[in-house]
Amino acid sequence: MLTIKDCRLVWPDFTADYSLSVENGTLCAIVGPSGGGKTTLLHMIAGFETPDSGELTFDGQDLRPLSPAARPTSIVFQDHNLFPHLTASENVSLGLRASLRLTAEERTLVADTMEAVGLHRLGHRKPGEMSGGQRQRMALARALISRKPLILLDEPFSSLDPSLRRDMILLVDDMRRSRPVTILMTIHTPDEVADLADQMAFVADGRVVASGLPAEIMQGPWVYRHRPESAG
Ligand SMILES: Nc1ncnc2c1ncn2[C@@H]1O[C@H](COP(=O)(O)OP(=O)(O)OP(=O)(O)O)[C@@H](O)[C@H]1O
């Protein structure tokens, strides 16, 4: 279980104070208005931001002293953090081994994962030779192959067209059913994930305003309160 309790981050123009629990094996969608603190929440879990106070544990282990690499997390950033000089297959392989020296079995796993995200013919291409959507799929493949139990996806499919976006959400759903993994995914279009997500957390003003079943969260008063046009 991921447990976040009163984790506070204070910046000159923004204060966050997060509390959220996510059971293992859950697909949890993080939704809410732009600038509300969704990305910052994922960065804190991954270790790129440090809370001044509060509890942050996964399966009882305190994550705060751990570096990002030592955490049980794999994150796909909005800019995909791909290496431009490596091919698509090599970028995906980094999720398994930083040295890129793979066993035969690991090479098969990379090929299977590339196939699962529809990139099996493009393994030799470099990120600069691929579309935005193909780069997103490559970054997703690298996170899925990492074997980390907690996967954090920050708007992973925003540059895909709606039908492909849905395919990728289904792929994420498939992957979590094939191995024990907990996924937190920020998304601007909650409708697209409402039927698959087990949990939805509404984040605004640096807080988890509400968390529960997607149908409940999407109908709650917080949705109207935090509409851009009602701001101010
Ligand atoms: N390192 C930082 N230092 C200071 N302020 C920051 C930092 N990172 C983010 N912020 C601020 O924190 C707030 C929340 O940003 P965040 O990116 O988490 O929002 P978001 O909900 O993910 O937005 P969007 O949906 O637009 O991606 C914003 O006001 C942002 O400017």
The ligand as an SDF file (V2000), in Angstrom:
LIG
                    3D

 31 33  0  0  0  0  0  0  0  0999 V2000
   10.1100   23.3390   -8.4300 N   0  0  0  0  0  0  0  0  0  0  0  0
    9.1000   24.2100   -8.2420 C   0  0  0  0  0  0  0  0  0  0  0  0
    9.2940   25.3650   -7.5840 N   0  0  0  0  0  0  0  0  0  0  0  0
    8.2790   26.2390   -7.3740 C   0  0  0  0  0  0  0  0  0  0  0  0
    7.0020   26.0360   -7.8060 N   0  0  0  0  0  0  0  0  0  0  0  0
    6.7640   24.9090   -8.4800 C   0  0  0  0  0  0  0  0  0  0  0  0
    7.7730   23.9340   -8.7480 C   0  0  0  0  0  0  0  0  0  0  0  0
    7.2120   22.8960   -9.4420 N   0  0  0  0  0  0  0  0  0  0  0  0
    5.9100   23.2310   -9.6070 C   0  0  0  0  0  0  0  0  0  0  0  0
    5.6490   24.4160   -9.0270 N   0  0  0  0  0  0  0  0  0  0  0  0
    4.3160   25.0670   -8.9590 C   0  0  0  0  0  0  0  0  0  0  0  0
    3.4490   24.1580   -8.3080 O   0  0  0  0  0  0  0  0  0  0  0  0
    2.1280   24.3000   -8.8080 C   0  0  0  0  0  0  0  0  0  0  0  0
    1.5700   22.9370   -9.2030 C   0  0  0  0  0  0  0  0  0  0  0  0
    2.2070   22.5090  -10.3950 O   0  0  0  0  0  0  0  0  0  0  0  0
    1.9380   21.0580  -11.0250 P   0  0  0  0  0  0  0  0  0  0  0  0
    2.7930   20.9580  -12.2410 O   0  0  0  0  0  0  0  0  0  0  0  0
    2.1230   20.0390   -9.9790 O   0  0  0  0  0  0  0  0  0  0  0  0
    0.3950   21.1560  -11.4110 O   0  0  0  0  0  0  0  0  0  0  0  0
   -0.4690   20.1570  -12.3310 P   0  0  0  0  0  0  0  0  0  0  0  0
   -1.7470   19.9320  -11.5970 O   0  0  0  0  0  0  0  0  0  0  0  0
    0.3210   18.9680  -12.6950 O   0  0  0  0  0  0  0  0  0  0  0  0
   -0.7200   21.0670  -13.6140 O   0  0  0  0  0  0  0  0  0  0  0  0
   -0.9620   20.6450  -15.1620 P   0  0  0  0  0  0  0  0  0  0  0  0
   -2.2860   19.9140  -15.1820 O   0  0  0  0  0  0  0  0  0  0  0  0
   -1.0430   21.9700  -15.8510 O   0  0  0  0  0  0  0  0  0  0  0  0
    0.1960   19.8100  -15.6030 O   0  0  0  0  0  0  0  0  0  0  0  0
    2.1830   25.2960   -9.9610 C   0  0  0  0  0  0  0  0  0  0  0  0
    1.7640   26.5540   -9.4540 O   0  0  0  0  0  0  0  0  0  0  0  0
    3.6630   25.3250  -10.3020 C   0  0  0  0  0  0  0  0  0  0  0  0
    4.0160   26.5750  -10.8310 O   0  0  0  0  0  0  0  0  0  0  0  0
  1  2  1  0
  2  3  1  0
  2  7  2  0
  3  4  2  0
  4  5  1  0
  5  6  2  0
  6  7  1  0
  6 10  1  0
  7  8  1  0
  8  9  2  0
  9 10  1  0
 10 11  1  0
 11 12  1  0
 11 30  1  0
 12 13  1  0
 13 14  1  0
 13 28  1  0
 14 15  1  0
 15 16  1  0
 16 17  2  0
 16 18  1  0
 16 19  1  0
 19 20  1  0
 20 21  2  0
 20 22  1  0
 20 23  1  0
 23 24  1  0
 24 25  2  0
 24 26  1  0
 24 27  1  0
 28 29  1  0
 28 30  1  0
 30 31  1  0
M  END
$$$$
